[in-house]
Amino acid sequence: MKKGKEYEDIACKYLESIGYKIIHRNYHCLFGEIDIIALDGDRLVFVEVKGSKTSNPVERVDKRKIDKLKLCMEIFLSSNSYENVSFEVVLVLKDTIEHIRDIFLP
């Protein structure tokens, strides 16, 4: 099993456990991929998942990555109408999960 898929599976289970409804996984567009798209009530949430067994993977969510994610979000939103939208990161670290909410609005 790929490490990325493992981390995404863990993140999905976590998000579902706190009430999120997963509506899309691995949304691909010309500019890249969004790991998870979910609903938290009426809020559409784009989620980037990063994992590591040895170090904190938050450094891999850099400006270049965020710019690509924003372009993918815009493409998704151009054909899906949502007013309440946010971007979050789920970090899977060894035996813990860190959930960083509302990083920016697309």
Buried (B, 14 or more C-beta within 10 A) or exposed (E): EEEEEEBBBBBBEBBEEEEBEBEEBEBEBEBEEBBBBBBBEEBBBBBBBBBBEEEEBBEBBEEEEBEBBBBBBEBBBEEEEBEEBBBBBBBBBEEEBEEBEEBEEB
